[in-house]
Amino acid sequence: IINGPGTCMPIAFWTFVGRMLGICEGKIIFCESFCRVNSLSLTGKLLLKFRMVDLFLVHWQELMNTMKKNYADTEHVKFVLLDSFITHDDDSNQVL
């Protein structure tokens, strides 16, 4: 499991290479940063472009909608929307 910072790219790369060489059978699960609401991070874009990731987790419905529209041709990866731990009360604007 890796997340947003670019420092995870070497880990993803070597896991990907290991899978291609038959050295390891690991799956790469990428969890996009919580602060990415409307667009992907550079790391997320690179992982999708080079087909390194098996499961892509996002926190926001807006980002999920953008991904379905812009990355519809990425059949090699599964996108999952995580349930938010933040809930909103209909009667107020306070975050619980």
Backbone as a ProteinNet text record, in pm:
[ID]
protein_1_A
[PRIMARY]
IINGPGTCMPIAFWTFVGRMLGICEGKIIFCESFCRVNSLSLTGKLLLKFRMVDLFLVHWQELMNTMKKNYADTEHVKFVLLDSFITHDDDSNQVL
[TERTIARY]
86.8	0	90.8	67.8	146	50.3	103.3	17.8	82.6	24.2	50.6	189.9	280	407.2	488.6	565.6	649.4	753.5	778	876.8	832.9	706.1	659.6	688.1	728.1	752.3	860.5	973.3	1072.4	1016.9	936.6	876.5	783.2	697.7	605.2	682	785.8	864	929.3	995.1	1065.8	970.1	855.3	753.6	702.2	679.6	634.5	738.5	864.6	972.5	981.2	970.9	974.2	862	744.1	632	659.6	716.2	745.2	851	945	1051	1011.6	895.4	849.8	912.7	976.5	1043	942.7	840.3	739.6	600.2	501.6	363.3	281.5	347.6	279.8	187	80.7	-12.3	17.9	-1.1	23	-111.5	-131.8	-254	-212.8	-270.2	-237	-353.4	-327.9	-429.5	-398	-481.5	-461.2	-476.7	-406.2	-408.8	-549.8	-582.2	-713	-739.6	-634.7	-652.6	-678.4	-666.4	-693	-841.9	-914.6	-1059.5	-1103.1	-1038.7	-1082.1	-984.7	-860.6	-762	-663.7	-598.7	-501.4	-367.6	-292.7	-155.5	-69.2	48.9	140.3	174.4	192.4	221.8	108.5	-15.3	-130.7	-137.3	-111.8	-114.3	-6.7	113.3	222.7	194.1	142.2	111.1	5.6	-92.9	-194.6	-136.8	-58	-1.5	87.6	169	261.9	204.9	75.6	2.5	67.4	112.3	179.9	86.1	-28.5	-114.2	-228.6	-263.5	-372.2	-503.7	-492.6	-611.4	-583.4	-677.5	-661.1	-770.9	-732.9	-829.7	-836.6	-958.7	-978.3	-1075	-1072.9	-1155	-1278.3	-1283.4	-1389.8	-1465.9	-1597.6	-1682.7	-1649.4	-1616	-1580.9	-1461.3	-1361.6	-1243.2	-1277.2	-1362.5	-1404.9	-1475.8	-1561.5	-1631	-1532.6	-1434.1	-1331.3	-1251.7	-1217.7	-1139.1	-1217.8	-1346.1	-1427.5	-1437.3	-1440.3	-1451.1	-1317.2	-1209.7	-1079.3	-995.9	-1026.7	-946.9	-1034.2	-1130.9	-1223.9	-1153.7	-1040.8	-969.5	-875	-870.8	-781	-853.3	-864.5	-934.1	-847.6	-718.2	-626.3	-632	-698.4	-699.4	-842.8	-862.6	-993.1	-988.9	-1090.4	-1101.6	-1202	-1168.7	-1256.7	-1268.2	-1391.6	-1418.1	-1424.2	-1337.5	-1337.1	-1450.3	-1516.8	-1617.6	-1547.6	-1601.2	-1541.2	-1572.2	-1477	-1499.3	-1558	-1574.2	-1634.4	-1780.8	-1867.6	-2010	-2060	-2160.7	-2216.7	-2360.9	-2391.6	-2527.8	-2607.3	-2725.3	-2806.4	-2851.5	-2860.3	-2910.2	-2801.6	-2676	-2570.6	-2454.4	-2358.3	-2240.5	-2119.7	-2143.3	-2032.8	-1990.2	-1861.4	-1807.1	-1800.8	-1857.1	-1858.2	-1733.1
-116.7	0	122.1	209.1	332.6	450.6	570.8	688.6	799.4	918.3	1028.6	1081.2	1090.1	1155.5	1082.7	1160.5	1103.2	1005.6	1006.9	914.9	768.9	746.1	608	551.3	636.2	589.9	482	493.8	384.8	251.8	256.8	133.4	72.1	155.4	106.4	52.8	124.3	82.7	-53.8	-71.2	-196.8	-313	-284.7	-389.7	-430.3	-332.5	-357.8	-439.5	-400.7	-474.1	-616.6	-631.8	-764.2	-853.5	-795.3	-874.3	-914.8	-824.3	-854.9	-964.8	-967.1	-1068.1	-1196.9	-1197.7	-1315.7	-1332.6	-1228.2	-1234.9	-1222.4	-1140.1	-1122.1	-1121.5	-1141.1	-1144.9	-1032.2	-929.5	-821.9	-740.7	-694.5	-603.3	-462.8	-364.6	-226.3	-157.3	-110.2	-38.1	105	198.7	339.6	412.1	481.5	560.9	707.8	772.6	913.9	998.4	1107.9	1196.8	1248.5	1264.6	1313.4	1454.2	1532.8	1670.7	1680.1	1570.3	1572.9	1551.4	1660.2	1655.3	1651.5	1731.9	1744.2	1688.7	1671.1	1622.5	1528.2	1447.2	1351.2	1417.8	1361	1404.8	1357	1415.3	1372.7	1224.5	1180.5	1039.6	950.8	988.2	911.5	905.6	1018.9	1024.1	933	936.8	853.3	705.1	668.9	528	476.3	559.6	519.3	512.3	613.7	618.8	497.5	459.3	348.2	213.4	212.5	89.1	9.2	78.6	12.6	-27.7	36.1	18.9	-78.4	-159.8	-256.5	-205.1	-129.1	-75.9	69.3	157	300.5	348	398	441.9	594.1	647.4	792.2	820.4	944	982.3	1062.8	1119.1	1212.1	1167.2	1181.3	1146.1	1232.4	1359.4	1448.1	1394.4	1345.8	1289.5	1158.4	1079	953.5	983.1	1084.2	1121.9	1168.4	1248.2	1295.4	1178.6	1084.1	968.8	882.2	861.7	780.4	844.7	979	1050.9	1054.2	1086.9	1106.9	979.8	878.1	755.4	634	651.1	543	426.7	454.2	350	267.2	293	219.3	98	-4.7	-126.9	-215.1	-187.7	-270	-239.6	-131.8	-90.4	-74.7	-105.1	-88.5	37.8	123.7	245.6	222.7	265.8	247.1	379.5	415.2	533.1	489.2	546.3	514	588.6	523.6	592.8	694.4	812.9	920.1	904.3	940.2	940.4	1073.6	1167.4	1297	1291.8	1327.5	1332.8	1474.1	1512.2	1646.2	1637.1	1718	1725.6	1818.1	1773.9	1853.6	1985.9	1995.2	2114.2	2219.3	2182	2278.1	2254.5	2342.3	2331.1	2277.4	2223.4	2172.6	2034.4	2010.8	1878.8	1800.4	1680.7	1598.9	1516.7
0	0	0	-97.4	-106.9	-113.7	-86	-91.1	-172.9	-169.8	-259.3	-284.1	-187.5	-216	-322.8	-395.7	-501.1	-449.7	-319.9	-263	-273.6	-302.4	-316.3	-455.4	-549.1	-685.9	-695	-626.4	-634.2	-582.9	-477.3	-424.7	-527.7	-587.7	-690	-810	-852.7	-968.6	-946.5	-833.2	-808.6	-783.3	-725.5	-711.6	-848.8	-934.5	-1071.4	-1148.1	-1137.8	-1205.4	-1150.3	-1019.4	-958.2	-1008.8	-1027.3	-1082.1	-1226	-1303.8	-1444.6	-1456.7	-1364.1	-1366.1	-1294.1	-1231.5	-1159.6	-1022.8	-972.2	-842.2	-727.9	-747.6	-642.4	-704	-619.9	-665.9	-604.1	-554.2	-483.4	-571.6	-511.3	-577	-526.9	-612.2	-574.3	-553.2	-431.8	-395.3	-365.6	-440.3	-423.5	-358.4	-250.4	-181	-205.9	-286.6	-319.2	-193.5	-188.7	-73.8	-46	81	123.4	70	49	3.6	-146.6	-220.6	-364.8	-387.4	-415.4	-428.9	-574.8	-659.5	-798.8	-901.7	-864.7	-961.4	-892.4	-973.3	-920.4	-894.2	-803.2	-780.7	-898.3	-910	-1015.4	-999.9	-877	-851.2	-902.2	-871.5	-918.7	-1070.2	-1135	-1281.7	-1341.5	-1282.8	-1334	-1315.4	-1199.4	-1174.4	-1272	-1304.7	-1402.3	-1542.5	-1578.5	-1714	-1743.5	-1647.8	-1668.4	-1623.9	-1591.2	-1558.8	-1446.6	-1343	-1232	-1119.4	-1108.2	-991.8	-1022.2	-922.4	-936.8	-878	-769.5	-701.6	-666.6	-701.2	-681.3	-587.8	-469.5	-368.7	-365.2	-362.7	-350.3	-236.1	-187.2	-72.7	-110	-228.8	-263.9	-388.1	-383.4	-497.5	-619.4	-597.5	-708.2	-786.1	-714.3	-779.1	-849.2	-789.8	-852.7	-985	-987.2	-1110.8	-1217.6	-1177.7	-1271	-1327.3	-1241.5	-1285.8	-1383	-1356.2	-1446.8	-1583.7	-1585.8	-1712.6	-1786.6	-1716.3	-1780.5	-1796.2	-1717.9	-1721.6	-1749.8	-1838.9	-1871.3	-1941.4	-2006.2	-2080.9	-1994.2	-1865.7	-1776.4	-1718.5	-1800	-1758.3	-1670.2	-1663.2	-1585	-1435.8	-1398.3	-1257.7	-1208.6	-1081.3	-1018.6	-932.9	-948	-868.9	-757.2	-635.2	-519.3	-444.6	-411	-328.8	-183.4	-100	42.1	111.3	206	285.7	374.5	375.5	453.3	601.4	684.5	827.5	872.4	779.7	809.8	769.7	861.8	831.5	853	779.6	789.1	837.3	934.7	987	894.6	852.9	762	822.9	955.4	1021	1048.1	1032.8	1059.2	963.8	967.7	882.2	959.1	1076.1	1156.7	1107.9	1111.3	1079.6	1209.6	1207.5	1328.9	1338.3
[MASK]
++++++++++++++++++++++++++++++++++++++++++++++++++++++++++++++++++++++++++++++++++++++++++++++++

